[in-house]
């Protein structure tokens, strides 16, 4: 039930849904003053939420700041890479990497740099309609094909959400008698929720954030004044994370 309710909440968290609902209400309202007010609010919301600078600032205020990999002096025995960054094209027999796949590439870079020794890929089948394969397994197969040794890859296949990512990853580390902190690698906006789950579960981890918002000072003037559809998507991801964090707190996951 929680899984289905979270999906509904995430859908309603989409900014375009809010604007669409306001416009529908405005069309149904008979009073001209109220109708005009609702349309103005819809327009202002659209301009505000489609502004890249505003979206970026909101994201940076929420996300966990990145760290320089040079600050990792002693290598971690295990790095936990949270799922949610790939799909699998069965017809083409290939892994399709999504925008949040930076967490996988950064994990691979840390592995190649000797900053982590083994990768724990955490991710089962998170869809309501099961497809018969898990994200962690398809990602593992990809890593094997590009030369990562099998003994350095551990897959966790049961999790369907962040809470279960942490829960089952902890079980794996406990079974390995690991007492040292692991490196938790995921998107910067996702890390506040993931780290809260880890603390609640008693999993000792250090955070390594990926695909974080870059400093706006390095971008052009267009970034500050021209509306972009990408800003709406950035808001959608941010609001989903905030709602997810609140729901996890409510049910005691974090």
N, C-alpha and C positions, 0 to 999 in steps of 0.2 A: 504493500500500500504506500509506504514512504517513497519507494522508487517511482511509482506512477504520479504521486502528488508532486514530487520534485520536478518531474518532466513538465507537468502543467504549469507550475510556478515559473519555471525557466521560460516557457513560451510567453506567459503574460509579462515577463520582465523585458521583453523586446521593445525598445523605444518606438518603433514604427507601429506596433500594436496600439500603444497609448494614443498616438496621433490619429490613427485610423478610427479608434473608438470615439475620440473627441469629435472627429468630423462627422461620424454617423449620428452622434447625439445632436450635433449642431443642425444636421439636416432634418432631424425629427422634431426639434423644438420649434414651436410656432412663434414665440415672442421674438421680435426682430433684434432687440437689444441683446438678449441672451445669445441668440444665434451668432450675431456679430462678434460678441465677446469670445465665444468658444472658438470661432474660426481664427481670431487674432491670437488666442492662446496656442492653438495648434501651429500657426505659422511661426510664432516666437520659439516654441519648443523645437520645431524642425530646424530653424536657423541655429539655435543654441547647441543642439545635440549633434548637428552636422559640422560644427566647427572643430577642426583637428586640434587646435591649441587647447581648447577647453577640455576635450576628451582626453588628450594626453596628460594634462595637468591632474585631472581626476584619477587617471590610471596610476600615475607616478605617486600620488598621495596614498594609494592603497597597497601597491605591490611591495614585495620585499626587495630592498636594494641589492644589486649584484656585488660580488666580491671578486677581487683579482685572484686568479688561480695561483699566482706566485706566492700568495699568503698561505697556501697549503704546503707546509714544510714537511710534515710526515704523511706518507700516502695512506689513504683509507683502504682498509681491507675490502669493504663493500660499499658500493654506491647503489642506492635504490632509485630507479628511473620509473616515474609514475606514467601509466598509460594514458590514452586519450589523444594520441598524435598520429595514428595511422588507420588506414582501412585496408581491405584486401580485395583486389580485383580477381575473382576466381576465374573469369574467362581468359584474362591475360596472364594469370598466374604470377602476379607481382604485388608487392606491397606499395600502397599509395600513401605518401607522407603528406600530412596536413601542416597548417601554419604553425602549430605548436611543436612541430618535430625538432625545433632547436634544442629541446631538452635531450633528445637522443644524440644529436651531433655534438653537443657540448660534453655529454657523458663519454662519447667515443674519443673526443679530443683529450679529456682528462685521463682516460685509460691509456691512450698512446703516449701521453706525457709522463706516465708513471705515477699520477696523482691518486688513482684508484686501481685496485688489483682485480676486482671482480664486479660484474654488473648484475644486479637483480632487476629483472624486467617484470614489473607488476601491472597486470592488466588482463582481465578475463573477457567475457562477453557482456558488454554493458547495454545491449539493446533489448527492448521488450520482445522482439521477434528474434529468436536465436538463429545463427547462421552455421553453427557446427564447427567453428574454429575460434581461437582466441587471439587477441592482439599480441600478447607476449610471445606466443608460439610462432606466429608469422614473422614477428620482428626478430626473434632468435634465428629463424631460418635465413633471414636476410643477412644478419651479422655473420653467420657461419659461411655464407657464400662470399662475403668480402674478406674472409680470412681471420675472423676473431675466433680463437680456440674455444671449443665446446666447454672445456673445464673452467673457463672464466665467465660463463653465462649461466645464470640461474633464472628459471621462469616461475612466476606465480600466476596461476591460471584461473583462480576462483573469484577474484574480486570483480565487482560491478560498479564500484564507486570509490571515492577517496577514502572513506572510512574503512572499507574492506581492503583497499591497497595497503594501508598501514597495518591493519589487523593481521593479514596473512603474511606480510613481509616480516613482521615481528616474529611470527611463528617460525618462519624459515630461519631467521637469525638466532632465535632461541634454540632451535634444533641443531644449529652449528656451534652452539656454545659460545657465541660471540658476545663479548662484554664491552667491546670498544664502540665508540660512536660511529654510525654510518653516515654517509653523505646523501642527503635527500635532494634529488634533482628534479625540478619541475618548473613550469612557467612562473614568472615573478608574481603574477596576479593570483595564481593558484597556491602559492607557498603559504600565505597566512592561514588558510584552511588546513592545508596538509600538515603544517607544523603544529597547529592546535590539536589535530587528531593524534599526532605522534606524542605530544606531551601528555594527552589524556590517556593514551594506551601504555605509557611508560617506555616508549621506544626512544632511545637516546640517539638523536640525529643532529647534524649540522646542515644548514640550508645552503643550497647553491641554486640561485635563480637564473632562469634563462628567458629568452625572448622578452626582455624588459623594454620599457619605453626609453627611447634615447632622449638626450637633453634637447629641448626645443630651441635653444640658442644656436644650434648647429644647422638649423633648417632655414628655408627661404621665407620671404615675406608672405608668399602665397599660403603658407602653413597657418598663418594667423588670421587671414581674412576670407579665404575662399572655402565655401562649404564642400565637404567630401563625403561620399557614401561610406568610405572606410571609417570615418569617425562614428557613424551610427553602429557599425559592427564592433568598434572598440568599446562603445558604451554597452552594447549587448553583452559582451564577454565580461565586462566589469560588474554590471548589475547582476548577472548570473552568479558570479563569484560571491558578491556581497549577500545575496539571498541564500546561496548555498551555505555560507559561513553561519548566517543567522539560524537557518534550519538545523544545522549540525549542533549549534549551541542549545537550541530548543529541545532537541531529542537526546542530548547528552553525548554526542559523538565527539565533541571538541570542547 
